[in-house]
Amino acid sequence: VQLVESGGGLVQPGGSLRLSCSASGFTFSNYVMSWYRQAPGKERELVAGINSVGGNTPYADSVKGRFTISRDNAKMTVFLQMNSLKPEDTAVYYCNARSYVMVYWGKGTLVTVSS
């Protein structure tokens, strides 16, 4: 099983990034996919999730209206479109796959929002 995040990097405030998480080794379409993030010195928090048919779990209040989660079951990939980025969005972003019995994590991708 692998979850591989990509798309992180350094961006100026107000900019955009699109994160991708490519999955392999499990039946992707059966899993709820989520993005979490962990800022320095803080606990990991849920950013957004999406179920197998594209329905979303609530977004974190801090990202509502700015971030959009989506998935492509055929490509076994989940995305996080991040717009209007703020310095407080700086964190390591992790991909998560969850079923009734299993949970998988990626290793994370760093997003730094700074001028």
Buried (B, 14 or more C-beta within 10 A) or exposed (E): EEBBBBBBEEBEEEBEBEBBBBBEEBEBEEBBBBBBBBBEEEEBEBBBBBBBEEEEEEBBEEBEEBBBBBBEBEEBBBBBBBBEBEEEBBBBBBBBBBEEEEEBBBEBBEBBBEE
